[in-house]
Amino acid sequence: PRLSSINGQKCYTSIKDIDTHIDMAMIAVGPQHVVSAMSECAEKGVKGAIIFSAGFKELGGIGVEHQRKLRDVSDAGEIA
């Protein structure tokens, strides 16, 4: 991340870098990185995520594929 913290909350390069339990993740990355970030969330047992990104179904083509993969990862990891 560009910032080391936001409003006093530490920012992490990877969810894998966090040693404690995570209830919810806030993901703010480009669409090409969202699926891998959500996969990391699923591996860590995260059950909720808010995604700040664009470039999915609204773009058609590859965006539709990104959205399908995101839904698949979210469903498999039971992430709301």
N, CA, C and O atoms as a GROMACS GRO file, in nm:
protein
  320
    1PRO      N    1   0.083  -0.121   0.000
    1PRO     CA    2   0.000   0.000   0.000
    1PRO      C    3   0.086   0.126   0.000
    1PRO      O    4   0.202   0.124   0.042
    2ARG      N    5   0.028   0.233  -0.047
    2ARG     CA    6   0.099   0.360  -0.046
    2ARG      C    7   0.115   0.414   0.095
    2ARG      O    8   0.214   0.481   0.126
    3LEU      N    9   0.019   0.385   0.182
    3LEU     CA   10   0.019   0.438   0.318
    3LEU      C   11   0.052   0.328   0.418
    3LEU      O   12   0.019   0.211   0.396
    4SER      N   13   0.116   0.366   0.527
    4SER     CA   14   0.144   0.268   0.632
    4SER      C   15   0.026   0.256   0.728
    4SER      O   16   0.012   0.155   0.797
    5SER      N   17  -0.060   0.360   0.731
    5SER     CA   18  -0.180   0.355   0.815
    5SER      C   19  -0.285   0.451   0.761
    5SER      O   20  -0.254   0.546   0.688
    6ILE      N   21  -0.409   0.424   0.798
    6ILE     CA   22  -0.521   0.511   0.763
    6ILE      C   23  -0.600   0.534   0.890
    6ILE      O   24  -0.649   0.440   0.952
    7ASN      N   25  -0.612   0.662   0.930
    7ASN     CA   26  -0.683   0.698   1.053
    7ASN      C   27  -0.637   0.614   1.172
    7ASN      O   28  -0.718   0.569   1.252
    8GLY      N   29  -0.507   0.593   1.182
    8GLY     CA   30  -0.450   0.521   1.294
    8GLY      C   31  -0.454   0.369   1.282
    8GLY      O   32  -0.405   0.299   1.371
    9GLN      N   33  -0.511   0.318   1.174
    9GLN     CA   34  -0.518   0.174   1.153
    9GLN      C   35  -0.408   0.132   1.056
    9GLN      O   36  -0.395   0.188   0.947
   10LYS      N   37  -0.328   0.034   1.095
   10LYS     CA   38  -0.217  -0.012   1.013
   10LYS      C   39  -0.267  -0.072   0.882
   10LYS      O   40  -0.367  -0.144   0.880
   11CYS      N   41  -0.197  -0.043   0.772
   11CYS     CA   42  -0.225  -0.103   0.642
   11CYS      C   43  -0.126  -0.218   0.620
   11CYS      O   44  -0.010  -0.209   0.661
   12TYR      N   45  -0.172  -0.322   0.556
   12TYR     CA   46  -0.088  -0.440   0.531
   12TYR      C   47  -0.076  -0.465   0.382
   12TYR      O   48  -0.170  -0.441   0.306
   13THR      N   49   0.040  -0.512   0.340
   13THR     CA   50   0.062  -0.547   0.200
   13THR      C   51  -0.015  -0.672   0.164
   13THR      O   52  -0.064  -0.685   0.051
   14SER      N   53  -0.026  -0.764   0.258
   14SER     CA   54  -0.095  -0.890   0.234
   14SER      C   55  -0.173  -0.930   0.358
   14SER      O   56  -0.129  -0.905   0.471
   15ILE      N   57  -0.287  -0.989   0.339
   15ILE     CA   58  -0.366  -1.040   0.450
   15ILE      C   59  -0.286  -1.145   0.526
   15ILE      O   60  -0.304  -1.163   0.646
   16LYS      N   61  -0.199  -1.214   0.455
   16LYS     CA   62  -0.116  -1.318   0.517
   16LYS      C   63  -0.022  -1.260   0.623
   16LYS      O   64   0.027  -1.333   0.708
   17ASP      N   65   0.003  -1.128   0.619
   17ASP     CA   66   0.093  -1.062   0.714
   17ASP      C   67   0.027  -1.035   0.849
   17ASP      O   68   0.095  -0.994   0.943
   18ILE      N   69  -0.103  -1.056   0.860
   18ILE     CA   70  -0.177  -1.027   0.982
   18ILE      C   71  -0.182  -1.153   1.068
   18ILE      O   72  -0.228  -1.258   1.022
   19ASP      N   73  -0.134  -1.142   1.192
   19ASP     CA   74  -0.125  -1.259   1.280
   19ASP      C   75  -0.252  -1.289   1.358
   19ASP      O   76  -0.266  -1.399   1.412
   20THR      N   77  -0.344  -1.196   1.365
   20THR     CA   78  -0.465  -1.216   1.445
   20THR      C   79  -0.584  -1.254   1.357
   20THR      O   80  -0.577  -1.247   1.235
   21HIS      N   81  -0.694  -1.293   1.423
   21HIS     CA   82  -0.819  -1.325   1.352
   21HIS      C   83  -0.872  -1.199   1.283
   21HIS      O   84  -0.863  -1.089   1.339
   22ILE      N   85  -0.926  -1.215   1.164
   22ILE     CA   86  -0.981  -1.103   1.088
   22ILE      C   87  -1.130  -1.125   1.070
   22ILE      O   88  -1.171  -1.226   1.013
   23ASP      N   89  -1.212  -1.031   1.118
   23ASP     CA   90  -1.356  -1.041   1.100
   23ASP      C   91  -1.398  -0.994   0.962
   23ASP      O   92  -1.479  -1.059   0.895
   24MET      N   93  -1.342  -0.880   0.920
   24MET     CA   94  -1.381  -0.822   0.792
   24MET      C   95  -1.260  -0.754   0.728
   24MET      O   96  -1.177  -0.694   0.797
   25ALA      N   97  -1.251  -0.766   0.596
   25ALA     CA   98  -1.142  -0.703   0.522
   25ALA      C   99  -1.198  -0.589   0.437
   25ALA      O  100  -1.308  -0.598   0.383
   26MET      N  101  -1.121  -0.483   0.426
   26MET     CA  102  -1.151  -0.374   0.334
   26MET      C  103  -1.045  -0.382   0.225
   26MET      O  104  -0.926  -0.362   0.252
   27ILE      N  105  -1.088  -0.411   0.104
   27ILE     CA  106  -0.996  -0.434  -0.007
   27ILE      C  107  -1.006  -0.319  -0.106
   27ILE      O  108  -1.113  -0.295  -0.163
   28ALA      N  109  -0.896  -0.248  -0.127
   28ALA     CA  110  -0.893  -0.135  -0.220
   28ALA      C  111  -0.775  -0.156  -0.314
   28ALA      O  112  -0.666  -0.101  -0.293
   29VAL      N  113  -0.798  -0.234  -0.419
   29VAL     CA  114  -0.694  -0.265  -0.517
   29VAL      C  115  -0.758  -0.265  -0.656
   29VAL      O  116  -0.880  -0.262  -0.669
   30GLY      N  117  -0.674  -0.268  -0.758
   30GLY     CA  118  -0.725  -0.277  -0.895
   30GLY      C  119  -0.793  -0.411  -0.918
   30GLY      O  120  -0.768  -0.507  -0.845
   31PRO      N  121  -0.879  -0.417  -1.019
   31PRO     CA  122  -0.957  -0.539  -1.042
   31PRO      C  123  -0.871  -0.662  -1.067
   31PRO      O  124  -0.915  -0.774  -1.038
   32GLN      N  125  -0.752  -0.644  -1.120
   32GLN     CA  126  -0.665  -0.759  -1.146
   32GLN      C  127  -0.612  -0.822  -1.018
   32GLN      O  128  -0.558  -0.933  -1.022
   33HIS      N  129  -0.626  -0.754  -0.903
   33HIS     CA  130  -0.575  -0.806  -0.776
   33HIS      C  131  -0.686  -0.848  -0.678
   33HIS      O  132  -0.657  -0.908  -0.575
   34VAL      N  133  -0.810  -0.817  -0.710
   34VAL     CA  134  -0.920  -0.843  -0.616
   34VAL      C  135  -0.936  -0.993  -0.590
   34VAL      O  136  -0.951  -1.033  -0.474
   35VAL      N  137  -0.934  -1.074  -0.692
   35VAL     CA  138  -0.957  -1.218  -0.674
   35VAL      C  139  -0.849  -1.279  -0.584
   35VAL      O  140  -0.880  -1.359  -0.496
   36SER      N  141  -0.723  -1.242  -0.605
   36SER     CA  142  -0.617  -1.297  -0.520
   36SER      C  143  -0.630  -1.248  -0.376
   36SER      O  144  -0.603  -1.323  -0.282
   37ALA      N  145  -0.670  -1.122  -0.357
   37ALA     CA  146  -0.691  -1.071  -0.221
   37ALA      C  147  -0.804  -1.146  -0.153
   37ALA      O  148  -0.795  -1.180  -0.035
   38MET      N  149  -0.912  -1.172  -0.226
   38MET     CA  150  -1.023  -1.248  -0.169
   38MET      C  151  -0.983  -1.392  -0.141
   38MET      O  152  -1.030  -1.451  -0.044
   39SER      N  153  -0.898  -1.450  -0.223
   39SER     CA  154  -0.848  -1.585  -0.198
   39SER      C  155  -0.770  -1.589  -0.067
   39SER      O  156  -0.783  -1.684   0.011
   40GLU      N  157  -0.689  -1.486  -0.042
   40GLU     CA  158  -0.617  -1.477   0.085
   40GLU      C  159  -0.714  -1.465   0.201
   40GLU      O  160  -0.694  -1.524   0.307
   41CYS      N  161  -0.821  -1.388   0.182
   41CYS     CA  162  -0.924  -1.375   0.286
   41CYS      C  163  -0.984  -1.511   0.318
   41CYS      O  164  -1.000  -1.547   0.435
   42ALA      N  165  -1.017  -1.586   0.215
   42ALA     CA  166  -1.076  -1.719   0.235
   42ALA      C  167  -0.979  -1.810   0.312
   42ALA      O  168  -1.020  -1.884   0.401
   43GLU      N  169  -0.851  -1.804   0.277
   43GLU     CA  170  -0.750  -1.885   0.345
   43GLU      C  171  -0.739  -1.849   0.493
   43GLU      O  172  -0.714  -1.937   0.576
   44LYS      N  173  -0.758  -1.721   0.526
   44LYS     CA  174  -0.747  -1.674   0.665
   44LYS      C  175  -0.878  -1.689   0.743
   44LYS      O  176  -0.882  -1.663   0.863
   45GLY      N  177  -0.985  -1.731   0.676
   45GLY     CA  178  -1.113  -1.749   0.744
   45GLY      C  179  -1.193  -1.621   0.761
   45GLY      O  180  -1.284  -1.616   0.844
   46VAL      N  181  -1.161  -1.518   0.684
   46VAL     CA  182  -1.236  -1.393   0.688
   46VAL      C  183  -1.378  -1.420   0.639
   46VAL      O  184  -1.396  -1.488   0.538
   47LYS      N  185  -1.479  -1.367   0.708
   47LYS     CA  186  -1.618  -1.394   0.671
   47LYS      C  187  -1.691  -1.273   0.613
   47LYS      O  188  -1.807  -1.285   0.574
   48GLY      N  189  -1.624  -1.158   0.606
   48GLY     CA  190  -1.685  -1.040   0.546
   48GLY      C  191  -1.581  -0.957   0.475
   48GLY      O  192  -1.466  -0.948   0.518
   49ALA      N  193  -1.621  -0.895   0.364
   49ALA     CA  194  -1.528  -0.810   0.290
   49ALA      C  195  -1.604  -0.697   0.221
   49ALA      O  196  -1.715  -0.715   0.172
   50ILE      N  197  -1.541  -0.582   0.220
   50ILE     CA  198  -1.590  -0.466   0.145
   50ILE      C  199  -1.484  -0.439   0.040
   50ILE      O  200  -1.366  -0.422   0.072
   51ILE      N  201  -1.526  -0.434  -0.085
   51ILE     CA  202  -1.431  -0.416  -0.196
   51ILE      C  203  -1.453  -0.280  -0.260
   51ILE      O  204  -1.564  -0.246  -0.302
   52PHE      N  205  -1.346  -0.202  -0.267
   52PHE     CA  206  -1.346  -0.073  -0.336
   52PHE      C  207  -1.268  -0.092  -0.465
   52PHE      O  208  -1.144  -0.087  -0.464
   53SER      N  209  -1.336  -0.113  -0.575
   53SER     CA  210  -1.270  -0.136  -0.702
   53SER      C  211  -1.370  -0.117  -0.815
   53SER      O  212  -1.490  -0.100  -0.790
   54ALA      N  213  -1.322  -0.119  -0.935
   54ALA     CA  214  -1.407  -0.112  -1.054
   54ALA      C  215  -1.344  -0.204  -1.157
   54ALA      O  216  -1.236  -0.259  -1.136
   55GLY      N  217  -1.412  -0.220  -1.269
   55GLY     CA  218  -1.356  -0.302  -1.376
   55GLY      C  219  -1.410  -0.442  -1.380
   55GLY      O  220  -1.339  -0.536  -1.417
   56PHE      N  221  -1.534  -0.457  -1.342
   56PHE     CA  222  -1.595  -0.589  -1.341
   56PHE      C  223  -1.704  -0.595  -1.447
   56PHE      O  224  -1.682  -0.552  -1.561
   57LYS      N  225  -1.820  -0.646  -1.414
   57LYS     CA  226  -1.926  -0.669  -1.511
   57LYS      C  227  -1.958  -0.546  -1.596
   57LYS      O  228  -1.996  -0.559  -1.713
   58GLU      N  229  -1.943  -0.428  -1.538
   58GLU     CA  230  -1.980  -0.306  -1.611
   58GLU      C  231  -1.894  -0.285  -1.736
   58GLU      O  232  -1.934  -0.211  -1.826
   59LEU      N  233  -1.778  -0.350  -1.742
   59LEU     CA  234  -1.691  -0.336  -1.859
   59LEU      C  235  -1.713  -0.445  -1.963
   59LEU      O  236  -1.666  -0.434  -2.076
   60GLY      N  237  -1.784  -0.551  -1.924
   60GLY     CA  238  -1.802  -0.664  -2.015
   60GLY      C  239  -1.674  -0.745  -2.026
   60GLY      O  240  -1.578  -0.719  -1.954
   61GLY      N  241  -1.672  -0.842  -2.116
   61GLY     CA  242  -1.553  -0.922  -2.145
   61GLY      C  243  -1.480  -0.973  -2.024
   61GLY      O  244  -1.534  -1.049  -1.944
   62ILE      N  245  -1.353  -0.931  -2.010
   62ILE     CA  246  -1.268  -0.978  -1.901
   62ILE      C  247  -1.323  -0.938  -1.765
   62ILE      O  248  -1.303  -1.009  -1.667
   63GLY      N  249  -1.393  -0.825  -1.759
   63GLY     CA  250  -1.455  -0.782  -1.633
   63GLY      C  251  -1.559  -0.880  -1.584
   63GLY      O  252  -1.571  -0.904  -1.464
   64VAL      N  253  -1.636  -0.937  -1.677
   64VAL     CA  254  -1.736  -1.038  -1.641
   64VAL      C  255  -1.665  -1.160  -1.583
   64VAL      O  256  -1.712  -1.219  -1.486
   65GLU      N  257  -1.554  -1.199  -1.644
   65GLU     CA  258  -1.477  -1.314  -1.595
   65GLU      C  259  -1.420  -1.287  -1.456
   65GLU      O  260  -1.424  -1.375  -1.370
   66HIS      N  261  -1.366  -1.166  -1.433
   66HIS     CA  262  -1.316  -1.129  -1.299
   66HIS      C  263  -1.429  -1.140  -1.197
   66HIS      O  264  -1.408  -1.192  -1.087
   67GLN      N  265  -1.547  -1.092  -1.232
   67GLN     CA  266  -1.660  -1.095  -1.139
   67GLN      C  267  -1.702  -1.239  -1.109
   67GLN      O  268  -1.734  -1.272  -0.994
   68ARG      N  269  -1.702  -1.325  -1.209
   68ARG     CA  270  -1.738  -1.466  -1.188
   68ARG      C  271  -1.638  -1.532  -1.094
   68ARG      O  272  -1.677  -1.605  -1.002
   69LYS      N  273  -1.509  -1.508  -1.117
   69LYS     CA  274  -1.405  -1.566  -1.030
   69LYS      C  275  -1.419  -1.513  -0.887
   69LYS      O  276  -1.404  -1.588  -0.791
   70LEU      N  277  -1.447  -1.383  -0.875
   70LEU     CA  278  -1.466  -1.323  -0.743
   70LEU      C  279  -1.583  -1.389  -0.671
   70LEU      O  280  -1.572  -1.422  -0.553
   71ARG      N  281  -1.694  -1.408  -0.740
   71ARG     CA  282  -1.811  -1.473  -0.680
   71ARG      C  283  -1.778  -1.616  -0.639
   71ARG      O  284  -1.818  -1.660  -0.531
   72ASP      N  285  -1.705  -1.688  -0.724
   72ASP     CA  286  -1.667  -1.826  -0.692
   72ASP      C  287  -1.582  -1.834  -0.565
   72ASP      O  288  -1.606  -1.918  -0.479
   73VAL      N  289  -1.483  -1.746  -0.554
   73VAL     CA  290  -1.395  -1.744  -0.436
   73VAL      C  291  -1.476  -1.705  -0.313
   73VAL      O  292  -1.460  -1.766  -0.207
   74SER      N  293  -1.560  -1.605  -0.326
   74SER     CA  294  -1.643  -1.560  -0.215
   74SER      C  295  -1.736  -1.670  -0.167
   74SER      O  296  -1.749  -1.694  -0.047
   75ASP      N  297  -1.802  -1.737  -0.260
   75ASP     CA  298  -1.892  -1.847  -0.224
   75ASP      C  299  -1.818  -1.962  -0.158
   75ASP      O  300  -1.862  -2.014  -0.055
   76ALA      N  301  -1.705  -2.001  -0.215
   76ALA     CA  302  -1.628  -2.113  -0.160
   76ALA      C  303  -1.576  -2.083  -0.019
   76ALA      O  304  -1.572  -2.171   0.066
   77GLY      N  305  -1.538  -1.956   0.005
   77GLY     CA  306  -1.487  -1.917   0.136
   77GLY      C  307  -1.595  -1.870   0.231
   77GLY      O  308  -1.566  -1.834   0.345
   78GLU      N  309  -1.720  -1.872   0.185
   78GLU     CA  310  -1.835  -1.825   0.264
   78GLU      C  311  -1.811  -1.683   0.316
   78GLU      O  312  -1.833  -1.653   0.433
   79ILE      N  313  -1.766  -1.598   0.225
   79ILE     CA  314  -1.739  -1.458   0.257
   79ILE      C  315  -1.857  -1.374   0.211
   79ILE      O  316  -1.897  -1.379   0.095
   80ALA      N  317  -1.913  -1.296   0.304
   80ALA     CA  318  -2.027  -1.210   0.271
   80ALA      C  319  -1.978  -1.078   0.218
   80ALA      O  320  -2.058  -0.991   0.184
   0.00000   0.00000   0.00000
